[in-house]
Amino acid sequence: MAFTSTPYIPRPLLFGAMAMAVASMALVGFVRLAGISPSVVLDDAPPTVWRHLHFADRSDGGVEVTDARSGRTIEVLQGEQGFVRGTLRGLAQERLRRGLGAEQAFELQVTALGRLVLHDPATGRRIDLESFGRDNALIFARWALPAGSGPRTSSSTTP
């Protein structure tokens, strides 16, 4: 075989790569058409721990996290808090579209498989928080268990 300036790629390898790409696109199309989402998989893992929480915007720009059962402030978030605000904004917009208010609390759940899920019982929407990365999930994880300490304030500006 002579050396040339263009690399030689065997035809079976090209056809295999093309077949994988077509199969991947077909699978994604099927999943989208069938309406399968990650939340469907989470339904198989019942929550073992959950906490009912309210989130409220404050006049100083913070977000107040309150235990819905006791009415006790768990934490006041200051700064950007991009991930928390973005997650809650999406859930609040869904409630608004359906004509629902903020009265019903959100459920922060830890499933039997150890996944952290934010569930909106008003709309049925579930968000697997760990799918956005461990650091983002840890922001919510600290509210999963009732704490014996008083309110905390966070000044983190991480998303």
Number of C-alpha atoms within 10 A of each C-alpha: 3 3 7 7 5 6 7 8 8 8 9 9 10 11 11 11 12 12 12 12 12 12 12 12 12 12 12 13 12 12 12 11 9 9 9 12 10 11 14 11 9 19 11 11 14 12 18 11 15 20 18 21 23 19 20 13 13 12 7 7 11 19 21 18 21 21 19 18 11 9 11 13 17 22 20 19 22 17 14 16 19 13 18 18 16 12 13 16 12 11 20 17 12 16 17 12 8 11 8 14 10 13 9 14 19 23 20 25 26 22 18 14 12 12 16 25 25 25 21 20 12 17 13 7 13 21 18 18 22 16 13 11 10 11 13 18 20 14 16 18 18 12 20 21 13 12 10 7 7 10 14 11 13 13 12 11 12 13 14
